[in-house]
Amino acid sequence: MANNNKKGVVVPAPASEERITNISERLREPIYSTDDRKLIAKYLQSVANKHKTPKQQETENQISSKLAHLHGLENGYFLSNISKGDDKVLALTKIRQDFVKEYGCKSPSELMLADKIVSAYWRNMRYELYLHRLIEKDDGGYSFDQLKINIMKELHRGIELAGREISLNLTLLKELKQPKLNVKVNAETAYFAQNQQVINEKPNEEPPVETIKPK
């Protein structure tokens, strides 16, 4: 309700705590809906229509694209777009599928790292290709000038950076896949090092070391 003061100015009533809470919760919701059920229903309905107009076919293609983007992390759609040509896209898709299967990537963070690793590998191989084609001519001969040397330096830098990215993200992925270590320690002094050692110390005794290997 609004309050009127002596001058006739309408003063809005303060918002209730309940309304503030409701608005606050709504602001935290995703801007776009991630519920794909309605999109899938529309897509199936469109596919069932065997006499589509050009406009209806365009709408179906748009829905298909939205669904592919919506699940791009799971199906590898984002990674497949980093290169052109059907053969290259198929190769990227196969590499990703094999990598995801090898490491059992399921969570979003694991799939993100898988994409980064495969992307860096693909970039590394492209740099290697350019470098060797630059060095060696088609007839097996070779020649050098300052421009080639400068380009080779940049390609070597790209290869090195891609290699670092592969190594770093592969290490992160292995750490994510590492089973959690649950150890109960009864000792006067104990600490956990990076190599997962447990050291129990007693006065005037040689501290025994137990190394726990992850399964």
N, C-alpha and C positions, 0 to 999 in steps of 0.2 A: 504494500500500500504506500501511497505517496503522502507526504506531510506538507501542509500549507503554512507558510510563515505569515507575519503581519503584512508584508508587502505583496502577498498574492503569488509569490514564486513557488512553483512546484518543486519539491526536493525529493528525488527518488529514494525509496527505502533501501537500506543496505541489503546486499545479496545474502541469502541464507547459506550456511555452511554446507548444507546438502547440495545446493545448486553449484557452489564453487567446486565441491568434490567431484560432481558429475562432469562438469566441464573439464576439470583437470584430467580425469580419466579418459575422456574422449580425445583430448589433445595428444595423448600418448599412443593412440591407435594409429596403425599405418595409414598413410594418405590414400594409398590404393588398396583395394581389396585383394587379398591373396587366396580367396576361396575360388577354386577352379571348377567346382561342380556345375555352376550355372553355365560357364563357358563350354565345358565338355558337353552338356545337354544341348546347347545351341549348335555346337559343331556336329554332333550326331544327327540332329534334326536336319541340318543342312546337307550332310552326306547322304541321308536317306532320300533327299529330293533329287530325282534323276533328271529333272527338267528345269535346271536352274537358269536364271537369266544372268547375263554378264555381271550385273550389280550384285546378285546373290552369290555368285562365285567369288567375287572380290571380297565380299563380307566373310565368306568361309575361309579364304586365304588369310585374312586379317586375324580371325579367331585362332587359326592354326599357328600363326606367328606369335600371338600373345601366349598361347599355351607353351610353345617351345621356349620363349623367354622366361616364362614363369617358373619353369623347371630346368632352366639352363644349367644350374649348378649340378643337378643330379644327372642330366642326360649328356653333358659335355657340349652343349650348344655354343656356349661362349668361347670355348677353346677352339672349336671348329672354324670360327670366324677369323682367326689370326692369319690364315693363309687363303689363297685363291686357287681355284681349280678343283674339279671333282676328285682327281687322284690324290692330291695333297690333303684334302679334307678327309678322305677315307683313311689315308695313312695316319693322320692325327687322331682320328677316332679310334683306330685299332691300337695305337700306342697308348692312348689314355685308358681304354678298356683293359688292356693287359696290365697296366700299372696299377689301376684301381683294384683289379682282381688280386694281384700279387700282394698288396699291402692291406687288402680288406678295407678300403676306405668307405666309410658310411656316413660319418657325421659331417656337417657343413665345413668345419675347420679342416678336416682331413681331405675333403674334396677340393677345397680351395688350394691347399698345398699341392695336391696332385696336379691341378691345372697349372700352377706356377712352375712346377718341376718339368712337366712335359713341354710347356711353352719355352722355358729356358733351354731345354735340350734341343727343341726344334730350331730356335734361334742360333744356338751354338753350331748345329750342323749346317745351317745356311751360311754362316760366316766362314766355316771351314770350306764349303763349296766355292764361295767367291774367292777366297784366298788362293786355293789351289788352281783355280781357273785363271787367276791373275798371274800366277807364277809361271805356269806351264802353257805353252801354246798348243794348238791342235796337232801340230806336227811333232810334238815332243820337245821342241826347243824352248828357249826362254830368253827374256831380255828385261832389263831394268832401266828405269829412269826415276827422276825425283818424284814425279807424280805417283808412280806405282809404289815407291817406297813409303810415301805418306799414306796412301790408301792401305797398304799392308799393315802399317802401324795401327791404324784405326781398327782394322779387322782383328788384329791380335788383341787389342784392348777389348773389343766386343766378345771375343772368345773367352778371354779371361774372366770378364764380368759374368757372362752366362754360366761359366763353370762354377764360380763362387755362389751364384744364386742356386744352382742345382744342389751343391754340397750343403749350403745352409738350410734350405727348405727340406732336403731329405733328412737332415739331422733332426729338425723340428718334428717332422712326421714320425720318425722312429721314436722320439720321446713321447709323442701323443699315444702311440700304439704300445708303449711300454706298460706292462701291468703294474698296478699300484703295489707298493711294498708295505706290508703290514708286519711290523716286528715289535714284540714286547721285550723290553730290556730291563733287567733288574741289576743295577750296578751302581757303585759309588760315583763313577764318572763314565759318561758315554757320549759319543758324538757320531753323527753320520756325515761321511765325506761324500764327494761326488761319485766315487767308485763303490759306494754302498758298503763301507766297512764299519763294523761295530767293534769298538775297543773297550774292554772292561779293565779297569786298573785297580789293583789292590796294593797296599803298602809293601815295599821290599820284595815285590814279585814282578817277574817279567810279564808285561801286559799281553795276554793272548789276543790274537786277531782272528776274527771270523769274517770271511768274505762271502757275501750273499749274492749269488748269481741270479739274475732275472730269468724266469722261465721263458 
